[in-house]
């Protein structure tokens, strides 16, 4: 895959870190306000403000929490994206409100400083969140491609190399094999093997794929590095799948999958 694979193998990260402090709102006061509104002794606007503050606090808590990329599913990634988007939209709205007051001469221009900084922070948080979650979506697409396109479509006209090449080897791939491949690659190219997914992850589990003892490598199969890796795997009788292109209808990229195919979790013994 042509992606920043180093982020995929990180242990634990914060999607951004500390955003401007947002106080958590206890749901009880919100319920109390609803009761007062129903009784006609408080304006509805107070409930709206309290609910908006509670929603903002939930989004901030979600974005500020540590996220292990091994445990980040597509569903969780979408939740983070949506939270970051809402936070950005709220910051834009607050700045617009203050700018309206400044333009009307009701408050000094200095009042724009805080909401402008808040918007810049929210934009950075949103951009960084997308950079993290995009990787998760791409890994998920790659796992789907491994399962769905075990063989190239028979009706697809292939001008040169097929979309996918399969080498069965002896059908086995062990942790010892992986270490041997890594060492050989480092000796040959003086850099680490660009592993984009090592073993089973929450992304694969969420989609129902057994990715244990499989490894995805972010290399195009026909580059010098990709060719060398495939030849080494073949000489070692290690199975692999070489994907050369985006799969029609998918958003994944070329990569080399080392090991047997990613079977359905339901096919596991005892599952």
Secondary structure by P-SEA (a helix, b strand, c coil): ccccccccccccccccccccbbbbbcaaaaaaaaaaaaaccccaaaaaaaaaaaaaaaaaaaaacccccccccaaaaaaaaaaaaaaaaaaaaaaaaaaaaaaacccccccaaaaaaaaaaaaaaaaaaaaaaaaaaaaaaaaaaaaacccccccccccccccbbbbbccccccaaaaaaaaaaaaaacccccccccccccaaaaaaccccccbbbbccccccaaaaaaaaaaaaacbbbbbbccccccccccbbbbcccccccccccccc
